[in-house]
Amino acid sequence: MGDYENPSPSDSELIARAKGGQVEAFGQLYERYLDPIYRFIRMRVDGERDAEDLCETVFLRSYEALHRYEDRGHPFSAYLYQVAKNLLADHYRHRSRLEPDGESECAGDDSGGDRDQQEELLAIAQALAQLSEDYREVIRLRVVLELPTETVASWMGRSPGAVRVLLHRALKELNQNLDKDGA
């Protein structure tokens, strides 16, 4: 019976403890959600360093605003995701002021990789760019990040069934765009 371990505390328990001044409780939330939030941000920015900085800012802002956080029945990860989305919007707004032509630092980068693979990735990127933001988002979250439907639903403020339908429609339109561009 000595091998029994207490299950890890819920997000609600950790949030309550963090609000009560236990910084290590927020540290547990940080460890729990660092990887998915980092991967979400990394997919949307050019550099690893930018992704790391933005990810740290997400957690810093979340910690600073924790006293205002109210549990509304959604996972804490949905709150972190919203903070990350807002931070990314700020990041790109600021960046567009610095780069009026809109060109990325990596636009001319040729890593010497396989040319066919690069052309295929470019075609996919162009087909994705033709999709609505909701379609791109559901593909990023479900396909690229491989998050569970329930998590994506919570992050996007939709039901799991609506996320499944959205993903189906997004992939269908993506395939049509690829067929159209490849034809």
OpenMM code with the backbone's topology and positions (N, CA, C; nanometers):
from openmm import Vec3, app, unit

residues = "MET GLY ASP TYR GLU ASN PRO SER PRO SER ASP SER GLU LEU ILE ALA ARG ALA LYS GLY GLY GLN VAL GLU ALA PHE GLY GLN LEU TYR GLU ARG TYR LEU ASP PRO ILE TYR ARG PHE ILE ARG MET ARG VAL ASP GLY GLU ARG ASP ALA GLU ASP LEU CYS GLU THR VAL PHE LEU ARG SER TYR GLU ALA LEU HIS ARG TYR GLU ASP ARG GLY HIS PRO PHE SER ALA TYR LEU TYR GLN VAL ALA LYS ASN LEU LEU ALA ASP HIS TYR ARG HIS ARG SER ARG LEU GLU PRO ASP GLY GLU SER GLU CYS ALA GLY ASP ASP SER GLY GLY ASP ARG ASP GLN GLN GLU GLU LEU LEU ALA ILE ALA GLN ALA LEU ALA GLN LEU SER GLU ASP TYR ARG GLU VAL ILE ARG LEU ARG VAL VAL LEU GLU LEU PRO THR GLU THR VAL ALA SER TRP MET GLY ARG SER PRO GLY ALA VAL ARG VAL LEU LEU HIS ARG ALA LEU LYS GLU LEU ASN GLN ASN LEU ASP LYS ASP GLY ALA".split()
positions = [
    Vec3(0.0815, -0.1184, 0.0000),
    Vec3(0.0000, 0.0000, 0.0000),
    Vec3(0.0867, 0.1259, 0.0000),
    Vec3(0.2146, 0.1130, 0.0314),
    Vec3(0.3054, 0.2262, 0.0338),
    Vec3(0.3393, 0.2777, -0.1044),
    Vec3(0.3090, 0.2012, -0.2119),
    Vec3(0.3409, 0.2425, -0.3477),
    Vec3(0.2362, 0.3358, -0.4064),
    Vec3(0.1251, 0.3558, -0.3371),
    Vec3(0.0179, 0.4388, -0.3891),
    Vec3(0.0600, 0.5856, -0.3871),
    Vec3(0.0441, 0.6514, -0.5011),
    Vec3(0.0747, 0.7932, -0.5096),
    Vec3(-0.0548, 0.8698, -0.5292),
    Vec3(-0.0594, 0.9893, -0.4721),
    Vec3(-0.1753, 1.0739, -0.4943),
    Vec3(-0.1791, 1.1146, -0.6405),
    Vec3(-0.2991, 1.1164, -0.6999),
    Vec3(-0.3062, 1.1624, -0.8384),
    Vec3(-0.2659, 1.3098, -0.8456),
    Vec3(-0.2194, 1.3505, -0.9608),
    Vec3(-0.1772, 1.4899, -0.9731),
    Vec3(-0.2984, 1.5812, -0.9550),
    Vec3(-0.2756, 1.6962, -0.8936),
    Vec3(-0.3871, 1.7868, -0.8670),
    Vec3(-0.4475, 1.8404, -0.9969),
    Vec3(-0.5754, 1.8727, -0.9906),
    Vec3(-0.6441, 1.9277, -1.1075),
    Vec3(-0.5964, 2.0703, -1.1321),
    Vec3(-0.6265, 2.1203, -1.2507),
    Vec3(-0.5924, 2.2591, -1.2818),
    Vec3(-0.6572, 2.3526, -1.1816),
    Vec3(-0.7832, 2.3272, -1.1482),
    Vec3(-0.8559, 2.4142, -1.0539),
    Vec3(-0.7860, 2.4191, -0.9183),
    Vec3(-0.7402, 2.3045, -0.8723),
    Vec3(-0.6693, 2.3005, -0.7441),
    Vec3(-0.5391, 2.3802, -0.7521),
    Vec3(-0.4655, 2.3612, -0.8602),
    Vec3(-0.3383, 2.4322, -0.8759),
    Vec3(-0.3603, 2.5825, -0.8880),
    Vec3(-0.4638, 2.6218, -0.9588),
    Vec3(-0.4934, 2.7648, -0.9748),
    Vec3(-0.5283, 2.8257, -0.8390),
    Vec3(-0.6115, 2.7567, -0.7625),
    Vec3(-0.6490, 2.8069, -0.6300),
    Vec3(-0.5254, 2.8212, -0.5413),
    Vec3(-0.4374, 2.7228, -0.5460),
    Vec3(-0.3155, 2.7291, -0.4655),
    Vec3(-0.2244, 2.8420, -0.5128),
    Vec3(-0.2141, 2.8600, -0.6454),
    Vec3(-0.1305, 2.9674, -0.6999),
    Vec3(-0.1874, 3.1038, -0.6621),
    Vec3(-0.3185, 3.1172, -0.6669),
    Vec3(-0.3817, 3.2428, -0.6249),
    Vec3(-0.3573, 3.2690, -0.4771),
    Vec3(-0.3416, 3.1623, -0.4014),
    Vec3(-0.3132, 3.1734, -0.2588),
    Vec3(-0.1668, 3.2008, -0.2283),
    Vec3(-0.0867, 3.2179, -0.3311),
    Vec3(0.0534, 3.2536, -0.3098),
    Vec3(0.1530, 3.1406, -0.3276),
    Vec3(0.1078, 3.0204, -0.3609),
    Vec3(0.1997, 2.9084, -0.3814),
    Vec3(0.2505, 2.9096, -0.5256),
    Vec3(0.3638, 2.9735, -0.5451),
    Vec3(0.4216, 2.9883, -0.6784),
    Vec3(0.4484, 2.8523, -0.7430),
    Vec3(0.4873, 2.7540, -0.6615),
    Vec3(0.5177, 2.6213, -0.7170),
    Vec3(0.3938, 2.5567, -0.7796),
    Vec3(0.2743, 2.5960, -0.7361),
    Vec3(0.1520, 2.5426, -0.7971),
    Vec3(0.1404, 2.5917, -0.9410),
    Vec3(0.1739, 2.7196, -0.9632),
    Vec3(0.1737, 2.7689, -1.1011),
    Vec3(0.2847, 2.7009, -1.1801),
    Vec3(0.3935, 2.6690, -1.1143),
    Vec3(0.5023, 2.5958, -1.1797),
    Vec3(0.4554, 2.4612, -1.2330),
    Vec3(0.3657, 2.3958, -1.1596),
    Vec3(0.3109, 2.2686, -1.2075),
    Vec3(0.2240, 2.2910, -1.3323),
    Vec3(0.1468, 2.3996, -1.3332),
    Vec3(0.0669, 2.4322, -1.4528),
    Vec3(0.1597, 2.4615, -1.5712),
    Vec3(0.2674, 2.5323, -1.5431),
    Vec3(0.3666, 2.5635, -1.6453),
    Vec3(0.4223, 2.4352, -1.7062),
    Vec3(0.4641, 2.3431, -1.6215),
    Vec3(0.5193, 2.2162, -1.6703),
    Vec3(0.4149, 2.1369, -1.7480),
    Vec3(0.2915, 2.1423, -1.7043),
    Vec3(0.1831, 2.0672, -1.7663),
    Vec3(0.1535, 2.1181, -1.9078),
    Vec3(0.1608, 2.2501, -1.9279),
    Vec3(0.1157, 2.3085, -2.0552),
    Vec3(0.2254, 2.3713, -2.1393),
    Vec3(0.3472, 2.3684, -2.0935),
    Vec3(0.4569, 2.4293, -2.1693),
    Vec3(0.4687, 2.3710, -2.3094),
    Vec3(0.4717, 2.2390, -2.3206),
    Vec3(0.4935, 2.1764, -2.4514),
    Vec3(0.3835, 2.2090, -2.5525),
    Vec3(0.2548, 2.1908, -2.5209),
    Vec3(0.1540, 2.2225, -2.6231),
    Vec3(0.1491, 2.3705, -2.6598),
    Vec3(0.1686, 2.4590, -2.5628),
    Vec3(0.1659, 2.6023, -2.5942),
    Vec3(0.2886, 2.6385, -2.6779),
    Vec3(0.4040, 2.5841, -2.6435),
    Vec3(0.5245, 2.6108, -2.7232),
    Vec3(0.5064, 2.5617, -2.8674),
    Vec3(0.4560, 2.4391, -2.8832),
    Vec3(0.4379, 2.3853, -3.0181),
    Vec3(0.3390, 2.4697, -3.0985),
    Vec3(0.2332, 2.5171, -3.0332),
    Vec3(0.1364, 2.6032, -3.1004),
    Vec3(0.2037, 2.7306, -3.1503),
    Vec3(0.2833, 2.7926, -3.0659),
    Vec3(0.3512, 2.9166, -3.1036),
    Vec3(0.4588, 2.8899, -3.2080),
    Vec3(0.5344, 2.7818, -3.1909),
    Vec3(0.6462, 2.7512, -3.2818),
    Vec3(0.5991, 2.7324, -3.4254),
    Vec3(0.4775, 2.6795, -3.4405),
    Vec3(0.4237, 2.6610, -3.5757),
    Vec3(0.3954, 2.7941, -3.6445),
    Vec3(0.3817, 2.8986, -3.5677),
    Vec3(0.3366, 3.0254, -3.6223),
    Vec3(0.4449, 3.1318, -3.6305),
    Vec3(0.5644, 3.1049, -3.5820),
    Vec3(0.6728, 3.2028, -3.5903),
    Vec3(0.7931, 3.1397, -3.6589),
    Vec3(0.8778, 3.2260, -3.7140),
    Vec3(0.9916, 3.1779, -3.7915),
    Vec3(1.1010, 3.1153, -3.7067),
    Vec3(1.1371, 3.1775, -3.5988),
    Vec3(1.2531, 3.1319, -3.5241),
    Vec3(1.2209, 3.0645, -3.3930),
    Vec3(1.3085, 2.9715, -3.3559),
    Vec3(1.2936, 2.9002, -3.2294),
    Vec3(1.3069, 2.9962, -3.1118),
    Vec3(1.3967, 3.0898, -3.1235),
    Vec3(1.4159, 3.1874, -3.0149),
    Vec3(1.2908, 3.2724, -2.9943),
    Vec3(1.2300, 3.3188, -3.1045),
    Vec3(1.1048, 3.3947, -3.0942),
    Vec3(0.9974, 3.3112, -3.0268),
    Vec3(0.9884, 3.1838, -3.0648),
    Vec3(0.8875, 3.0951, -3.0065),
    Vec3(0.9105, 3.0794, -2.8564),
    Vec3(1.0354, 3.0624, -2.8167),
    Vec3(1.0659, 3.0484, -2.6744),
    Vec3(1.0305, 3.1751, -2.5984),
    Vec3(1.0676, 3.2907, -2.6546),
    Vec3(1.0379, 3.4183, -2.5885),
    Vec3(0.8871, 3.4398, -2.5760),
    Vec3(0.8144, 3.4124, -2.6833),
    Vec3(0.6696, 3.4310, -2.6812),
    Vec3(0.6031, 3.3345, -2.5832),
    Vec3(0.6511, 3.2128, -2.5804),
    Vec3(0.5952, 3.1132, -2.4892),
    Vec3(0.6152, 3.1565, -2.3443),
    Vec3(0.7336, 3.2027, -2.3126),
    Vec3(0.7601, 3.2500, -2.1766),
    Vec3(0.6704, 3.3689, -2.1432),
    Vec3(0.6475, 3.4560, -2.2403),
    Vec3(0.5612, 3.5716, -2.2183),
    Vec3(0.4173, 3.5280, -2.1923),
    Vec3(0.3717, 3.4237, -2.2617),
    Vec3(0.2371, 3.3707, -2.2375),
    Vec3(0.2221, 3.3312, -2.0914),
    Vec3(0.3181, 3.2581, -2.0400),
    Vec3(0.3091, 3.2113, -1.9020),
    Vec3(0.3283, 3.3266, -1.8021),
    Vec3(0.4132, 3.4213, -1.8348),
    Vec3(0.4315, 3.5362, -1.7478),
    Vec3(0.3025, 3.6182, -1.7392),
    Vec3(0.2433, 3.6475, -1.8542),
    Vec3(0.1177, 3.7234, -1.8549),
    Vec3(0.0064, 3.6471, -1.7837),
    Vec3(0.0024, 3.5177, -1.8038),
    Vec3(-0.1003, 3.4360, -1.7385),
    Vec3(-0.0828, 3.4389, -1.5871),
    Vec3(0.0404, 3.4315, -1.5427),
    Vec3(0.0667, 3.4349, -1.3994),
    Vec3(0.0292, 3.5715, -1.3416),
    Vec3(0.0671, 3.6774, -1.4127),
    Vec3(0.0371, 3.8121, -1.3641),
    Vec3(-0.1128, 3.8391, -1.3587),
    Vec3(-0.1898, 3.7754, -1.4477),
    Vec3(-0.3346, 3.7978, -1.4531),
    Vec3(-0.4134, 3.6890, -1.3808),
    Vec3(-0.3441, 3.6001, -1.3137),
    Vec3(-0.4105, 3.4858, -1.2510),
    Vec3(-0.5175, 3.5280, -1.1503),
    Vec3(-0.4962, 3.6379, -1.0819),
    Vec3(-0.5944, 3.6848, -0.9832),
    Vec3(-0.7292, 3.7196, -1.0487),
    Vec3(-0.7283, 3.7482, -1.1790),
    Vec3(-0.8528, 3.7790, -1.2518),
    Vec3(-0.9131, 3.6556, -1.3186),
    Vec3(-0.8388, 3.5467, -1.3231),
    Vec3(-0.8863, 3.4256, -1.3904),
    Vec3(-1.0041, 3.3652, -1.3130),
    Vec3(-1.1089, 3.3320, -1.3863),
    Vec3(-1.2252, 3.2647, -1.3284),
    Vec3(-1.2496, 3.1356, -1.4047),
    Vec3(-1.2672, 3.0283, -1.3311),
    Vec3(-1.2960, 2.8986, -1.3931),
    Vec3(-1.4390, 2.9008, -1.4453),
    Vec3(-1.4534, 2.8886, -1.5763),
    Vec3(-1.5849, 2.8902, -1.6395),
    Vec3(-1.6187, 2.7558, -1.7026),
    Vec3(-1.5555, 2.6520, -1.6522),
    Vec3(-1.5834, 2.5185, -1.7024),
    Vec3(-1.4965, 2.4755, -1.8188),
    Vec3(-1.4059, 2.5617, -1.8626),
    Vec3(-1.3126, 2.5278, -1.9701),
    Vec3(-1.1773, 2.4958, -1.9084),
    Vec3(-1.0988, 2.4113, -1.9728),
    Vec3(-0.9659, 2.3824, -1.9177),
    Vec3(-0.8782, 2.5081, -1.9160),
    Vec3(-0.7844, 2.5101, -1.8251),
    Vec3(-0.6907, 2.6224, -1.8149),
    Vec3(-0.6129, 2.6382, -1.9452),
    Vec3(-0.5919, 2.5279, -2.0166),
    Vec3(-0.5182, 2.5349, -2.1432),
    Vec3(-0.5902, 2.6235, -2.2442),
    Vec3(-0.7224, 2.6308, -2.2379),
    Vec3(-0.7973, 2.7182, -2.3294),
    Vec3(-0.7647, 2.8647, -2.3004),
    Vec3(-0.7492, 2.8962, -2.1737),
    Vec3(-0.7104, 3.0318, -2.1345),
    Vec3(-0.5697, 3.0633, -2.1866),
    Vec3(-0.4766, 2.9698, -2.1667),
    Vec3(-0.3394, 2.9894, -2.2144),
    Vec3(-0.3351, 3.0040, -2.3662),
    Vec3(-0.4146, 2.9250, -2.4349),
    Vec3(-0.4222, 2.9315, -2.5807),
    Vec3(-0.4692, 3.0709, -2.6243),
    Vec3(-0.5694, 3.1253, -2.5564),
    Vec3(-0.6205, 3.2580, -2.5917),
    Vec3(-0.5146, 3.3648, -2.5680),
    Vec3(-0.4425, 3.3522, -2.4575),
    Vec3(-0.3328, 3.4452, -2.4306),
    Vec3(-0.2279, 3.4342, -2.5422),
    Vec3(-0.1963, 3.3119, -2.5831),
    Vec3(-0.0982, 3.2907, -2.6902),
    Vec3(-0.1460, 3.3501, -2.8218),
    Vec3(-0.2736, 3.3299, -2.8553),
    Vec3(-0.3283, 3.3878, -2.9790),
    Vec3(-0.3178, 3.5394, -2.9783),
    Vec3(-0.3533, 3.6014, -2.8663),
    Vec3(-0.3459, 3.7473, -2.8563),
    Vec3(-0.2016, 3.7958, -2.8660),
    Vec3(-0.1113, 3.7244, -2.8029),
    Vec3(0.0298, 3.7613, -2.8069),
    Vec3(0.0861, 3.7481, -2.9490),
    Vec3(0.0467, 3.6425, -3.0187),
    Vec3(0.0911, 3.6261, -3.1580),
    Vec3(0.0378, 3.7384, -3.2459),
    Vec3(-0.0862, 3.7786, -3.2238),
    Vec3(-0.1424, 3.8903, -3.3011),
    Vec3(-0.0607, 4.0174, -3.2761),
    Vec3(-0.0272, 4.0430, -3.1492),
    Vec3(0.0569, 4.1585, -3.1158),
    Vec3(0.1936, 4.1464, -3.1823),
    Vec3(0.2491, 4.0272, -3.1777),
    Vec3(0.3816, 4.0020, -3.2366),
    Vec3(0.3822, 4.0356, -3.3859),
    Vec3(0.2819, 3.9884, -3.4575),
    Vec3(0.2781, 4.0128, -3.6016),
    Vec3(0.2405, 4.1562, -3.6349),
    Vec3(0.1600, 4.2191, -3.5513),
    Vec3(0.1283, 4.3602, -3.5712),
    Vec3(0.2559, 4.4429, -3.5564),
    Vec3(0.3325, 4.4150, -3.4549),
    Vec3(0.4584, 4.4862, -3.4311),
    Vec3(0.5581, 4.4578, -3.5430),
    Vec3(0.5658, 4.3325, -3.5831),
    Vec3(0.6601, 4.2920, -3.6883),
    Vec3(0.6249, 4.3563, -3.8223),
    Vec3(0.4948, 4.3690, -3.8513),
    Vec3(0.4561, 4.4274, -3.9801),
    Vec3(0.4948, 4.5746, -3.9859),
    Vec3(0.4994, 4.6416, -3.8701),
    Vec3(0.5454, 4.7805, -3.8678),
    Vec3(0.6952, 4.7879, -3.8938),
    Vec3(0.7684, 4.6838, -3.8520),
    Vec3(0.9133, 4.6820, -3.8724),
    Vec3(0.9506, 4.6369, -4.0131),
    Vec3(0.8653, 4.5561, -4.0765),
    Vec3(0.8921, 4.5019, -4.2097),
    Vec3(0.7797, 4.5441, -4.3040),
    Vec3(0.7834, 4.6678, -4.3557),
    Vec3(0.6724, 4.7160, -4.4374),
    Vec3(0.6467, 4.6345, -4.5626),
    Vec3(0.7484, 4.5699, -4.6163),
    Vec3(0.7257, 4.4892, -4.7356),
    Vec3(0.6692, 4.3526, -4.7027),
    Vec3(0.6619, 4.3186, -4.5719),
    Vec3(0.6008, 4.1935, -4.5289),
    Vec3(0.6869, 4.0713, -4.5499),
    Vec3(0.8122, 4.0908, -4.5904),
    Vec3(0.8971, 3.9752, -4.6160),
    Vec3(0.9535, 3.9204, -4.4872),
    Vec3(0.9605, 3.7922, -4.4787),
    Vec3(1.0164, 3.7239, -4.3629),
    Vec3(1.1667, 3.7147, -4.3786),
    Vec3(1.2352, 3.7034, -4.2640),
    Vec3(1.3805, 3.6871, -4.2672),
    Vec3(1.4202, 3.5619, -4.3441),
    Vec3(1.3345, 3.4624, -4.3414),
    Vec3(1.3689, 3.3333, -4.3989),
    Vec3(1.3182, 3.3175, -4.5414),
    Vec3(1.2672, 3.4237, -4.6013),
    Vec3(1.2022, 3.4102, -4.7309),
    Vec3(1.2965, 3.3559, -4.8377),
    Vec3(1.4210, 3.3976, -4.8350),
    Vec3(1.5132, 3.3519, -4.9373),
    Vec3(1.6004, 3.2363, -4.8927),
    Vec3(1.5713, 3.1803, -4.7792),
    Vec3(1.6539, 3.0742, -4.7232),
    Vec3(1.6382, 2.9458, -4.8028),
    Vec3(1.7484, 2.8945, -4.8533),
    Vec3(1.7480, 2.7657, -4.9219),
    Vec3(1.8350, 2.6729, -4.8410),
    Vec3(1.7741, 2.5855, -4.7656),
    Vec3(1.8472, 2.4986, -4.6745),
    Vec3(1.9180, 2.3854, -4.7458),
    Vec3(1.9049, 2.3781, -4.8755),
    Vec3(1.9710, 2.2722, -4.9489),
    Vec3(1.8947, 2.1416, -4.9419),
    Vec3(1.7711, 2.1448, -4.8921),
    Vec3(1.6903, 2.0245, -4.8812),
    Vec3(1.6431, 1.9777, -5.0175),
    Vec3(1.5730, 1.8698, -5.0175),
    Vec3(1.5204, 1.8121, -5.1399),
    Vec3(1.4253, 1.9097, -5.2075),
    Vec3(1.4519, 1.9421, -5.3337),
    Vec3(1.3736, 2.0415, -5.4074),
    Vec3(1.2285, 1.9980, -5.4233),
    Vec3(1.2034, 1.8718, -5.4500),
    Vec3(1.0655, 1.8247, -5.4642),
    Vec3(0.9884, 1.8413, -5.3340),
    Vec3(1.0553, 1.8100, -5.2241),
    Vec3(0.9901, 1.8253, -5.0939),
    Vec3(0.9616, 1.9723, -5.0661),
    Vec3(1.0545, 2.0596, -5.1004),
    Vec3(1.0340, 2.2027, -5.0803),
    Vec3(0.9165, 2.2530, -5.1649),
    Vec3(0.9084, 2.2054, -5.2883),
    Vec3(0.7979, 2.2462, -5.3752),
    Vec3(0.6643, 2.1960, -5.3211),
    Vec3(0.6649, 2.0738, -5.2682),
    Vec3(0.5429, 2.0179, -5.2100),
    Vec3(0.5004, 2.0972, -5.0861),
    Vec3(0.5964, 2.1315, -5.0016),
    Vec3(0.5659, 2.2106, -4.8826),
    Vec3(0.5148, 2.3496, -4.9202),
    Vec3(0.5725, 2.4066, -5.0244),
    Vec3(0.5263, 2.5374, -5.0709),
    Vec3(0.3825, 2.5283, -5.1225),
    Vec3(0.3522, 2.4220, -5.1970),
    Vec3(0.2161, 2.4028, -5.2475),
    Vec3(0.1165, 2.3872, -5.1327),
    Vec3(0.1564, 2.3129, -5.0296),
    Vec3(0.0689, 2.2952, -4.9126),
    Vec3(0.0497, 2.4285, -4.8418),
    Vec3(0.1580, 2.5031, -4.8245),
    Vec3(0.1485, 2.6335, -4.7582),
    Vec3(0.0572, 2.7277, -4.8357),
    Vec3(0.0678, 2.7254, -4.9686),
    Vec3(-0.0179, 2.8110, -5.0503),
    Vec3(-0.1639, 2.7663, -5.0420),
    Vec3(-0.1866, 2.6358, -5.0418),
    Vec3(-0.3237, 2.5843, -5.0300),
    Vec3(-0.3817, 2.6176, -4.8928),
    Vec3(-0.2998, 2.6083, -4.7881),
    Vec3(-0.3442, 2.6447, -4.6535),
    Vec3(-0.3784, 2.7930, -4.6447),
    Vec3(-0.2979, 2.8754, -4.7103),
    Vec3(-0.3199, 3.0205, -4.7059),
    Vec3(-0.4542, 3.0591, -4.7669),
    Vec3(-0.5080, 2.9755, -4.8542),
    Vec3(-0.6365, 3.0042, -4.9179),
    Vec3(-0.7551, 2.9705, -4.8272),
    Vec3(-0.7285, 2.8985, -4.7176),
    Vec3(-0.8351, 2.8582, -4.6259),
    Vec3(-0.8706, 2.9726, -4.5306),
    Vec3(-0.9892, 2.9651, -4.4742),
    Vec3(-1.0281, 3.0622, -4.3718),
    Vec3(-0.9433, 3.0389, -4.2473),
    Vec3(-0.9377, 3.1373, -4.1600),
    Vec3(-0.8576, 3.1256, -4.0378),
    Vec3(-0.9057, 3.0096, -3.9509),
    Vec3(-1.0377, 2.9896, -3.9397),
    Vec3(-1.0900, 2.8775, -3.8604),
    Vec3(-1.0434, 2.7438, -3.9159),
    Vec3(-1.0447, 2.7298, -4.0478),
    Vec3(-0.9994, 2.6053, -4.1095),
    Vec3(-0.8510, 2.5827, -4.0836),
    Vec3(-0.7704, 2.6892, -4.1009),
    Vec3(-0.6260, 2.6751, -4.0756),
    Vec3(-0.6017, 2.6389, -3.9290),
    Vec3(-0.6768, 2.7023, -3.8406),
    Vec3(-0.6575, 2.6794, -3.6979),
    Vec3(-0.6906, 2.5360, -3.6590),
    Vec3(-0.8022, 2.4837, -3.7065),
    Vec3(-0.8403, 2.3471, -3.6696),
    Vec3(-0.7404, 2.2461, -3.7258),
    Vec3(-0.6859, 2.2718, -3.8434),
    Vec3(-0.5829, 2.1838, -3.9006),
    Vec3(-0.4558, 2.1908, -3.8162),
    Vec3(-0.4136, 2.3115, -3.7770),
    Vec3(-0.2937, 2.3252, -3.6930),
    Vec3(-0.3088, 2.2466, -3.5625),
    Vec3(-0.4236, 2.2667, -3.4979),
    Vec3(-0.4420, 2.2090, -3.3655),
    Vec3(-0.4626, 2.0583, -3.3688),
    Vec3(-0.5469, 2.0108, -3.4605),
    Vec3(-0.5786, 1.8670, -3.4628),
    Vec3(-0.4743, 1.7858, -3.5386),
    Vec3(-0.4301, 1.8346, -3.6534),
    Vec3(-0.3419, 1.7557, -3.7395),
    Vec3(-0.1949, 1.7774, -3.7046),
    Vec3(-0.1537, 1.9021, -3.6980),
    Vec3(-0.0116, 1.9294, -3.6762),
    Vec3(0.0265, 1.9064, -3.5302),
    Vec3(-0.0488, 1.9655, -3.4380),
    Vec3(-0.0168, 1.9495, -3.2960),
    Vec3(-0.0724, 1.8209, -3.2367),
    Vec3(-0.1640, 1.7567, -3.3083),
    Vec3(-0.2248, 1.6305, -3.2652),
    Vec3(-0.2930, 1.6422, -3.1290),
    Vec3(-0.3568, 1.7568, -3.1049),
    Vec3(-0.4299, 1.7746, -2.9799),
    Vec3(-0.5616, 1.6984, -2.9878),
    Vec3(-0.6110, 1.6492, -2.8755),
    Vec3(-0.7397, 1.5787, -2.8749),
    Vec3(-0.8541, 1.6721, -2.9149),
    Vec3(-0.9557, 1.6151, -2.9753),
    Vec3(-1.0711, 1.6925, -3.0208),
    Vec3(-1.1301, 1.7754, -2.9077),
    Vec3(-1.1393, 1.7188, -2.7881),
    Vec3(-1.1980, 1.7902, -2.6750),
    Vec3(-1.1160, 1.9143, -2.6393),
    Vec3(-0.9855, 1.9038, -2.6463),
    Vec3(-0.8990, 2.0183, -2.6175),
    Vec3(-0.9158, 2.1252, -2.7239),
    Vec3(-0.9170, 2.0845, -2.8494),
    Vec3(-0.9351, 2.1791, -2.9592),
    Vec3(-1.0710, 2.2484, -2.9459),
    Vec3(-1.1719, 2.1721, -2.9116),
    Vec3(-1.3057, 2.2289, -2.8949),
    Vec3(-1.3043, 2.3362, -2.7868),
    Vec3(-1.2401, 2.3055, -2.6778),
    Vec3(-1.2327, 2.4018, -2.5682),
    Vec3(-1.1543, 2.5253, -2.6097),
    Vec3(-1.0422, 2.5051, -2.6754),
    Vec3(-0.9584, 2.6170, -2.7180),
    Vec3(-1.0321, 2.7060, -2.8172),
    Vec3(-1.1107, 2.6442, -2.9057),
    Vec3(-1.1788, 2.7205, -3.0100),
    Vec3(-1.3183, 2.7663, -2.9672),
    Vec3(-1.3624, 2.7247, -2.8501),
    Vec3(-1.4947, 2.7645, -2.8036),
    Vec3(-1.6075, 2.6988, -2.8807),
    Vec3(-1.5870, 2.5748, -2.9196),
    Vec3(-1.6860, 2.4991, -2.9965),
    Vec3(-1.7084, 2.3636, -2.9313),
    Vec3(-1.8110, 2.2948, -2.9762),
    Vec3(-1.8350, 2.1591, -2.9264),
    Vec3(-1.7424, 2.0625, -2.9997),
    Vec3(-1.7148, 1.9452, -2.9398),
    Vec3(-1.6319, 1.8463, -3.0102),
    Vec3(-1.6899, 1.8072, -3.1465),
    Vec3(-1.8216, 1.7944, -3.1545),
    Vec3(-1.8845, 1.7611, -3.2822),
    Vec3(-1.8611, 1.8696, -3.3863),
    Vec3(-1.8699, 1.9962, -3.3440),
    Vec3(-1.8461, 2.1068, -3.4369),
    Vec3(-1.7007, 2.1075, -3.4845),
    Vec3(-1.6076, 2.0697, -3.3960),
    Vec3(-1.4666, 2.0635, -3.4351),
    Vec3(-1.4447, 1.9529, -3.5384),
    Vec3(-1.5093, 1.8379, -3.5178),
    Vec3(-1.4961, 1.7276, -3.6146),
    Vec3(-1.5481, 1.7698, -3.7522),
    Vec3(-1.6622, 1.8369, -3.7544),
    Vec3(-1.7202, 1.8838, -3.8809),
    Vec3(-1.6283, 1.9880, -3.9438),
    Vec3(-1.5798, 2.0813, -3.8622),
    Vec3(-1.4902, 2.1862, -3.9116),
    Vec3(-1.3639, 2.1261, -3.9707),
    Vec3(-1.3059, 2.0270, -3.9029),
    Vec3(-1.1854, 1.9624, -3.9530),
    Vec3(-1.2133, 1.8904, -4.0844),
    Vec3(-1.3247, 1.8194, -4.0914),
    Vec3(-1.3616, 1.7489, -4.2144),
    Vec3(-1.3727, 1.8475, -4.3309),
    Vec3(-1.4423, 1.9564, -4.3087),
    Vec3(-1.4599, 2.0569, -4.4146),
    Vec3(-1.3280, 2.1236, -4.4509),
    Vec3(-1.2456, 2.1493, -4.3497),
    Vec3(-1.1158, 2.2134, -4.3747),
    Vec3(-1.0259, 2.1237, -4.4590),
    Vec3(-1.0201, 1.9956, -4.4252),
    Vec3(-0.9360, 1.9027, -4.5016),
    Vec3(-0.9895, 1.8832, -4.6429),
    Vec3(-1.1208, 1.8812, -4.6563),
    Vec3(-1.1815, 1.8685, -4.7887),
    Vec3(-1.1454, 1.9889, -4.8757),
    Vec3(-1.1579, 2.1090, -4.8192),
    Vec3(-1.1234, 2.2292, -4.8952),
    Vec3(-0.9738, 2.2349, -4.9250),
    Vec3(-0.8911, 2.1924, -4.8298),
    Vec3(-0.7464, 2.1894, -4.8511),
    Vec3(-0.7128, 2.0972, -4.9678),
    Vec3(-0.7731, 1.9786, -4.9708),
    Vec3(-0.7507, 1.8858, -5.0817),
    Vec3(-0.7955, 1.9444, -5.2145),
    Vec3(-0.9093, 2.0132, -5.2134),
    Vec3(-0.9562, 2.0787, -5.3366),
    Vec3(-0.8575, 2.1850, -5.3823),
    Vec3(-0.8047, 2.2631, -5.2884),
    Vec3(-0.7075, 2.3659, -5.3223),
    Vec3(-0.5796, 2.3038, -5.3788),
    Vec3(-0.5371, 2.1934, -5.3200),
    Vec3(-0.4164, 2.1242, -5.3689),
    Vec3(-0.4404, 2.0690, -5.5087),
    Vec3(-0.5581, 2.0078, -5.5306),
    Vec3(-0.5922, 1.9539, -5.6629),
    Vec3(-0.5975, 2.0651, -5.7668),
    Vec3(-0.6591, 2.1766, -5.7305),
    Vec3(-0.6750, 2.2916, -5.8209),
    Vec3(-0.5393, 2.3492, -5.8571),
    Vec3(-0.4528, 2.3657, -5.7559),
    Vec3(-0.3210, 2.4236, -5.7803),
    Vec3(-0.2281, 2.3258, -5.8514),
    Vec3(-0.2477, 2.1973, -5.8268),
    Vec3(-0.1601, 2.0973, -5.8877),
    Vec3(-0.2027, 2.0591, -6.0273),
    Vec3(-0.3246, 2.0957, -6.0661),
    Vec3(-0.3768, 2.0553, -6.1975),
    Vec3(-0.3236, 2.1398, -6.3078),
] * unit.nanometer
topology = app.Topology()
chain = topology.addChain("A")
for resn in residues:
    res = topology.addResidue(resn, chain)
    for name in ("N", "CA", "C"):
        topology.addAtom(name, app.Element.getBySymbol(name[0]), res)
